[in-house]
């Protein structure tokens, strides 16, 4: 049977070595997520969703209703709320 007791740490600091085979970006000295990149990409998606409201209406039947527009606006508002909440939370000290 395996021993279930943990050995105490021998040093105060924990040093980990990242294997580039597991995390390829570690070879470049970067291993993590870029919050700024994700925020910019999120705002680009919001702009694209809102741009879809101005589609070409020629040849479309007028009886289709507003359902598509409601979903586009709803997703854009929801994503905007998530992005704003994320930027507010990241500013607060932990």
LINNORUR-V67508 format. One record per run of one state. SS is the DSSP state (hx for helix, st for strand, lp for the rest). FROM is the first residue (numbers start at 0). LEN is the number of residues. If there is no record, write none. Layout:
((SS | FROM | LEN) (SS | FROM | LEN))
This chain:
((lp | 0 | 23) (hx | 23 | 5) (lp | 28 | 6) (hx | 34 | 20) (lp | 54 | 7) (hx | 61 | 3) (lp | 64 | 2) (hx | 66 | 25) (lp | 91 | 3))
